[in-house]
Amino acid sequence: MQGFVADIEQLTLENSNFRKVLYTGKNLQLVLMTLQPGEDIGEEKHDDRDQFFRVEQGYGEIMIDGHRSEVKADDAMIVPAGAMHNVINRGDQPLRLYTLYGPPEHREGTVHVTKDDAEKQEEHFDGRTTEQFDQLSN
């Protein structure tokens, strides 16, 4: 197994996709996200998984079970399983962040260019990890 090793800050700053799965392990998943000005992730709740966010660029807010906190570059947030949450870009530039789900939330290889794409494509983790996916494509 190779795991994942890369400059996460650079990858996050270069990402223009609403959502891009970078690595999926059995118990953890790394996903890049970019929210355009005024855009949000969409209110959601994951009953069976915790979620970590880190902002690399931009300004916004996170709502966790009705509690609002401003967020900016270098801020980290943890959303416990079962908490209703949303991340909103309140700035005039893209809000670039990455998130870790434990366990994974999305299918390996998922790329949603826009939020609209994400809303149209209902997909969830199907058990396939990056390492398994890579073995199938070789």
C-alpha positions as CSV (number, residue, x, y, z in Angstrom):
1,M,0.0,0.0,0.0
2,Q,1.2,3.5,-0.8
3,G,-1.1,5.7,1.3
4,F,-1.2,9.4,0.5
5,V,1.6,11.9,0.6
6,A,1.3,15.3,-1.0
7,D,1.4,19.1,-0.3
8,I,-2.2,19.4,0.8
9,E,-2.0,23.2,0.9
10,Q,-0.9,23.4,-2.7
11,L,-3.5,20.9,-3.9
12,T,-6.3,22.8,-2.0
13,L,-5.2,26.2,-3.4
14,E,-5.1,24.8,-6.9
15,N,-8.5,23.0,-6.7
16,S,-11.4,24.7,-8.5
17,N,-13.9,21.8,-8.1
18,F,-16.8,22.0,-5.7
19,R,-15.7,18.5,-4.5
20,K,-12.8,16.2,-5.4
21,V,-12.0,13.0,-3.5
22,L,-8.2,12.7,-3.2
23,Y,-7.9,9.6,-1.1
24,T,-10.2,7.0,0.4
25,G,-9.1,4.6,3.1
26,K,-11.1,2.0,4.9
27,N,-11.8,4.4,7.8
28,L,-10.9,7.9,6.6
29,Q,-11.4,10.0,3.4
30,L,-9.6,13.1,2.2
31,V,-11.7,15.5,0.0
32,L,-10.9,19.0,-1.5
33,M,-13.7,21.6,-1.7
34,T,-14.0,25.0,-3.2
35,L,-17.0,27.2,-2.5
36,Q,-17.6,30.2,-4.7
37,P,-18.7,33.6,-3.2
38,G,-22.1,33.2,-1.5
39,E,-22.1,29.4,-2.0
40,D,-22.5,26.9,0.8
41,I,-22.0,23.1,1.1
42,G,-25.7,22.7,2.0
43,E,-27.1,21.9,5.4
44,E,-26.4,18.2,6.2
45,K,-26.0,15.7,9.0
46,H,-23.9,12.6,9.0
47,D,-25.3,10.3,11.8
48,D,-22.4,7.8,11.6
49,R,-19.3,9.9,10.8
50,D,-17.2,12.7,12.2
51,Q,-15.9,15.4,9.9
52,F,-12.8,17.7,10.0
53,F,-12.5,20.8,7.9
54,R,-9.4,23.1,7.4
55,V,-9.7,26.4,5.5
56,E,-6.6,27.2,3.3
57,Q,-8.0,30.3,1.6
58,G,-11.0,32.6,2.0
59,Y,-13.5,33.7,4.6
60,G,-16.8,32.2,5.7
61,E,-18.7,30.7,8.5
62,I,-19.7,27.3,9.8
63,M,-22.9,26.4,11.4
64,I,-22.9,23.4,13.8
65,D,-26.2,22.6,15.4
66,G,-27.3,26.3,15.3
67,H,-23.9,27.6,16.6
68,R,-22.3,30.0,14.1
69,S,-18.6,30.6,13.9
70,E,-16.6,32.7,11.5
71,V,-13.8,30.9,9.7
72,K,-10.8,32.0,7.7
73,A,-7.5,30.6,6.3
74,D,-5.7,28.3,8.7
75,D,-8.8,27.6,10.8
76,A,-9.9,24.0,11.5
77,M,-13.3,22.8,12.5
78,I,-14.6,19.4,13.7
79,V,-18.2,18.4,13.2
80,P,-19.2,15.5,15.5
81,A,-21.4,12.7,14.1
82,G,-25.1,13.6,14.3
83,A,-24.6,17.4,14.2
84,M,-26.5,19.4,11.6
85,H,-23.9,21.6,9.8
86,N,-23.2,23.9,6.9
87,V,-20.1,25.8,5.6
88,I,-20.9,29.1,3.8
89,N,-18.5,31.3,1.8
90,R,-19.1,34.9,3.1
91,G,-16.2,36.4,1.2
92,D,-15.8,37.8,-2.3
93,Q,-13.2,35.2,-3.3
94,P,-13.4,31.3,-3.4
95,L,-13.3,29.6,-0.1
96,R,-10.8,26.7,-0.4
97,L,-10.7,23.9,2.1
98,Y,-10.2,20.3,2.6
99,T,-12.2,17.9,4.7
100,L,-11.6,14.5,6.3
101,Y,-14.5,12.1,6.8
102,G,-14.2,9.2,9.3
103,P,-15.5,6.8,7.9
104,P,-15.6,7.8,4.2
105,E,-18.6,9.5,2.8
106,H,-18.1,9.6,-1.0
107,R,-17.2,7.1,-3.7
108,E,-13.6,6.9,-4.6
109,G,-12.7,9.0,-7.6
110,T,-15.7,11.4,-7.1
111,V,-15.3,14.8,-8.7
112,H,-18.2,17.3,-8.7
113,V,-17.1,20.4,-10.7
114,T,-20.1,22.4,-9.3
115,K,-22.5,22.2,-6.4
116,D,-25.2,21.6,-9.0
117,D,-23.3,18.5,-10.2
118,A,-23.1,17.3,-6.6
119,E,-26.8,17.7,-6.0
120,K,-27.6,15.8,-9.2
121,Q,-25.3,12.9,-8.5
122,E,-26.4,11.1,-5.4
123,E,-23.5,9.0,-4.5
124,H,-22.1,7.5,-1.3
125,F,-19.1,5.5,-0.3
126,D,-19.5,1.9,-1.7
127,G,-16.6,0.3,0.2
128,R,-14.0,0.7,-2.5
129,T,-10.8,2.4,-1.3
130,T,-8.1,4.2,-3.3
131,E,-5.8,1.3,-3.1
132,Q,-8.4,-1.1,-4.4
133,F,-9.4,1.3,-7.2
134,D,-5.8,1.8,-8.2
135,Q,-5.3,-2.0,-8.4
136,L,-8.3,-2.4,-10.7
137,S,-7.0,0.3,-13.1
138,N,-3.5,-1.3,-13.4
